[in-house]
Amino acid sequence: MADTSTLFQVLPGMSLSLKHVCLGVLVLQTSSLVLTMRYSRTLHQEGDPMYIASTAVVFAEIFKVCACVAVIFHQSKFRWSVFLGQLREEIYDKPWETLKLAVPSGLYTIQNNLLFVALSNLDAATYQVTYQLKILTTALFSVCMLHKKLGVLKWISLLLLMLGVTLVQWHPDKGEESPAKDTSVSGKFIGLIAVLTACCSSGFAGVYFEKILKGTKASIWMRNIQLGTFGVIFGLIAVYGNDGQAVADQGFLQGYNMITWIVISLQAFGGLVVAAVVKYADNILKGFATSVSIVVSSLVSFHFLNDFKPTNFFFLGTCGVLTATFLYGLPEKKSPQLTPAKPV
């Protein structure tokens, strides 16, 4: 079997590793997902029910599991005995390995609820700035759990990336137009604790999943089946916990149309791409790819959807993101090793 890290030949003298291909696909997928989601909102007519985001997340997990099952079935050469044997060997016969995937899935669910609490108690500016700390928490967990070594230049690029993403998403005009949140000091403290906990949860869950993927012999498709199954379970709990009344009133599929299913498909595909990036690259590079996609989707949204007006903060933040990406890719200078003097 060919090595997964083999280089793809692009042009004579040029080649791309699987890591860079996955990162490039992640940028395209994330940008496409954001733009399609925005487009689905612009198509929504007043008076018609809007699709519930939590139900779309459940369908995305189901699509992801079905896609992985189809791939494994194909790899089994469409033989049910081989296919069921693989599922039994990796899932049923290894319950503790399977339960490990419940940790990141559960943490992502908790994270989404914490972000809702944070947005309910903090103004948009404080939320945007604080939530970018997930870039640093991911790097810290990578150093602690995966023993990744980051030099001074890479830490500087991470700080610059955090600042750049904050500026790209900074919209002072919107902040002035929207009324300030009338929250008490205790409410703001709760919101701050919620977003900081979400940052830690995001960093830990991502690095934990990376450690599982890189420390196992099971295929990435099998791991996504396990992760997606827990995602469906926790997703359904979130649906009936947060949107149970809306589902009871107008149904699980309210507001769904062709664009909604495209959004769900892109989200499911994104889950597979993220797993590939984590497997063949790492969570820090995933953060860079996601940040670049924010810039790309904003520019495309400005030119084609006319629902975004770039500000000076946006252009300054874009320069910060691109500069941080360039700096992180530079090789670290190794300190010269002193050779012992030869005896005379």
N, C-alpha and C positions, 0 to 999 in steps of 0.2 A: 504494500500500500504506500502511495506517495506521501511524503512528509507534508503536513499542512502548512508549514512555514515556507514552502517553496515559493520562489519569486515568480511573479507573472511578468512575462516579457511584453512591454508596451511598444517601444520603438527600439531600433538597434542602439545598443549602449545604454538603454533605460529599462528599469524594472521596478515593479512595485511589490512589496511584501503583502501577505494576506492581512497583516495588521493595518496597513495603510488603506487597503481596499475596504475593509470593514469600517474604518473611521470615515472614509469618504461616503460610503453608503449610508452611514448613520446621519451625517450632515444632510444628505438629500432627503432621507426619510423623515427626519425631524422637521425640516423646513416644509416639506410637502404636507405633513400632518397638521402643522400650525396653520398653514394657508387654507387647507381644506376645511378645518374646523371654523376658521373665520368666515369662509365662504358659506358654510352651512348656516351660520348665524345670519348672514346678510339675506339669504333666501327665505328666512323665517318671516312669515306674515303675521301682523298683529291680530290676535284673536285665536290663532291656531296654537295648539299645544307644542311646546318645545321638547325635544327628546331629552330624557333624563340621563345625565352624564354617567351616573353610577351604573345604570343598566348597560350602557355602551361599554363600560369597562368589563363587565361580566362577559358580554359577548366577545370582546377582544380576547379574553383569556380562553374562552371556549374555542375560538378560531385557532389560537396558537396551539392548543393541545391537539386539535384535529389535524393541523398541518404537520406537527411532529409525529403523530401516530401514522400519518400517510407516508412520511419519509422512512420511518423504521420498517413499516410494512413493505415498502419498495426495496429497502436494503435486505429484507428477509426473502427477496425474490418471490413475494406474494404467496409464501407458504405459511399457513396459519399456525402450524406446529412450531416453526422456528420463531415466528412473531410472538406468539403467546409465551413461548419459552423465555424469550428475552425480557418480556414484561414481568414474568414471574421471578426471574433471576434477579433483576435490578430493583424491583419495587416490592413484591410480596415477600421474597426471601431475605430482604434487607430492610426491615421496617425502620430501624434507627437511622439508616442513611436517608430514607425517604422523609422521616420526620425532621431531619436537619433543614430541609427546604421549607418547612413551615415557619422557621424563624424569620428569614427575609420577607416572605410573603405577609406574615402577620405584622412585621414592622412597617412595611409599606402601607398597610391598611391603617395602622395607628398613626403613621405620619400624615396621611391625608386628613384624618380627623383633627389632628393637632393644628394643621395649617388652617382649618376652618375656624378653630378657636382663636388662633392668632389674628386672622383677618377680622374677626368680630370684636377684637379688643385693641387693635393697633391701627394707626393710620397707614395709608399705602406706602408712604416714603420709608417709615421705620421698618415695615415688613419687608420691603424690597431690599433694603440695605442689610438687614439682619439675616435674611434667608440665604444671602450669598455666602455666608460663613460655611455652608455645606461644602464648598470647594476646599476650604482648609480642613474641615473635619474629615473629609475623604482622604486627604493627604496624610493627616495624622494617624488615622486608622491603618492606612497602607504601610506606614513606617512601623507602627506597633505590631500589627498582626501578620504582615507579609515580609517584615524586615527589609522594606524597600529603602534604598539610600538616596536621599535627595540633597544635592549640593546647594550652596547659597544662591546660585543663579536660578535654580528651579524654584526655590521658595520665593524669590523676588518675582518670578514670572507668575506664580500662583496668586500672590497678593495683587499684582497688576491685573490679572484676569478677573479677580473678584471685584476690583474697582471698576474695570471696564464694563463688565456685565451690569453692575449697578447703574452706571451712567447711561448705558444703552436703554435700560428699562425705566429711566427716570423721566417722568412727565410732570414738570412743575405746574404747567397750565391746568392740567386735570386736577391737581391737588388744590389749586386755588378755586376752581369751579365747584368742587364737591364740598359739602359742609363737613366741618371737622367732627370727628367722633367725640361724642360727649361721654367719655369714660373716666372712671375714677382712677386714682393712683394704683389701687389694688387690681383693677381691671387691666391696666397697662402692664402691670407686673406679671399677671397671669398670661397675657398675650406674649410678653417677652419670653417667659419660661417655656411657653408652648412652642414658639418658633425655634428657640435654641435646642429644645429637646428634639424637634423635627429635624434639625440640621444634624444632630448626633445620630439620630435614627437612620437618616438617609446615608450618611457616611458609613456607619457600621454595617447596615444591611447590604450595601453595595460591595464592600470589601469582604464581608462574610461570604457572599455569593461567589465572588471571585476566588476566594480560597477553596471553596467546595469544587468549583469547576476545574481549577488547575491542579487539585490534589486528588482527582478521581480518574478511574479508567473508563467510567461510563461516558457515553457519547453526550454531546451537547443537546441532542434531540431528546434523549431520555431524561436529562435533568430538567428540560423545559416542560416535559409532561408532568413531572412531579411538582415543579414550581407552579405551573398553570393550574393544576388540580386544586392546590391550596388557594390559588388566586381566585378561582371560581367560588370556593366555599366562603372565604373571607369577603369576597365581593358581594355575594348574596346577603351576607349579614349586614354589610354596609348599606345595601339598597333598602332593606326593610327597617334598618335602624334610622336612616336619614330621610329616605323618600318613600317610606311605606304607605303613607296616606295618599300621596300622588299616584302611586302605582295602583292602589285600591280604587281610586276615583276614576282614572282614565286608562289603566292597563299598563303592562310592562313595555309594550311597544309603541306607546304614544309618541307622536311626532316623528316617527321613523320614515325616511324616504331613501332614495338611491344614494344621495350624498352622505347620509348617516352611515349607511353600510360601507361606503368607501372609507369614511373616517375610521370605522371599526377595523376594517381590513388593514389600513395603514398602521393603526395602533398595534394590532396583533403582529404584523411584520416587524414593527419597531422593537417589540419584545424579543424577537429572535435575533435581530441585529445587535441589540444591546448585549445579549448573552454572548454573541460571537465576539464583540469588541472586548468584553470582560475576559473571555477565554484567551484570545490571541493578543490583546493589548493589556490595558488595565483601566481602572475606574478613573484615574486622574486624566488620562487621555480622553476618556469618554466625556469628562467634564469640559475639556477644551472643544471637542467636536460639537457638543450641545451648545456651547457659548457661541461658536462660529455660526451655527444654524440659526440662532436668535437674530444675528445681524443679517444673514441672508434672507430669512423670512420677512424681516422688517422692511428691507429694501424692495423685495418683490411685492409686498403688500402695498408699499407706497406707489409703485409704478403701475400696478394692475388693479388692485382693489380700492385704492384711494381712501383707505380707512386709517392711514397712519401718516403723520406729518413729522419728518425728522427735525430735531432741534440741534443746537450746538452741543448739548450734552450727548446726543446720540453719536454725532461724528467724533467727538472726543473719546467716548467709550469704545467706538469701533476701532479707533487707532490703538487704544489700550488693549483690546482683545487680540488684534492681529499682532501687535508687538509682543504680547505675552506668549502667544502661540509660537512665534519665531524664536523667542528666547528659550522657551522650554525645549525646543528641538535642537538647540546648540549642544554640542558635546561638552561635558565638564572637563576642565583642565585637571589632570592628575598631578598631584604634588610629586616632585622628583624624589626618588628614593636614594638615600645616601648609601654608597657602597663603602664597605670598610677598607681602610687604607692597607695596602700590602706592606708586610714587614720588610724593613730594609735589610 
